[in-house]
Amino acid sequence: MKGWSGFQNSPMKQKEHTNVPLSEHEKKKGVMVTGGSKSEEINDLEDRIEFLNSDISDESSIMKKGKMISQLNKLKARLKKLK
């Protein structure tokens, strides 16, 4: 059956989303993700983790700390996956 493309959008062929999206806190602070090569992505993640750790220690609101810690865990998981 020539021309049939039923498996063209298969989940196996879809490219994995590489970057962890910015949290609202990171967007407000103006964090930017450069991306590109694997080493650049690793550097971005390490920077974001460092900044979030600093922000968590400075934050007084428990709710905001919880959201930051959640984002931090996502970033650490992605970094571990890349390494």
N, C-alpha and C positions, 0 to 999 in steps of 0.2 A: 504494500500500500504506500506508494510513493507520495511524499508531501505531508504525511500524517505526523504531527508533532505533539502527540498526547503527553509525552514525558519531558517536554522541553523545560517546564518550570518545576521539575522534581526537587524536593527538599535536599536531596543528595547533591544536586548541582549548584544550589544557591550558596553564594559566598557568605561566610559567617561574618556577622557584625563584629568589627574588631574593637571599637572604642566603647568604653563605658560612658553613657551619656552624662553630661554635667548635671549636678544637683542644682536645686534652686539657689542654695547658698553659694555654690561655685559661680553660677551665672551672675549673681549680685556682686561678687568680688571681681568679676571680669576675667576669670580663668579662661585661657584659650588652649585648645588642643591642636598641635601641629600635625601629628600623625606622620604617615609616610612609611618609612622602613620599620622593621621590627625593633631595631635598637632605638629609634626615635620614639616609638610608642612606649617602650620600656622606660625611657627617660621621662616621658610625659607622666606616666603612671606613678613613678617614684616621686616626682615633684608634687603631684596632686596629693599623694599620701602624706608627704612631709607637711604640706600646707594644712591639710585637714587635721593632722595631729596637733599642730600649733593652734588652730582655731578651736579644737575641742577643749584643749586645756584652758583657753581664754573664755569660753562660753559659760554663762551662768544658768541659762534656761535648760532644764532637763529635756524638754521636748526637742529643742534644736540639737542638743547633744546626741540624742537618740537617732535623729535623722542623719547627722554627720557620721556617727559610728556605723550606721547601716551602709552609707555610701563608702566609707572607708573599707568595710569588709568586702564590698563588691570590687573595689579597686585592687585590694590585696589578692583576691581570688583570680582576677584577670591577669595580674602580674605573675602570679604563680603559674598560671596556665601558659603564659608566654615564655617563661624561663624553662 
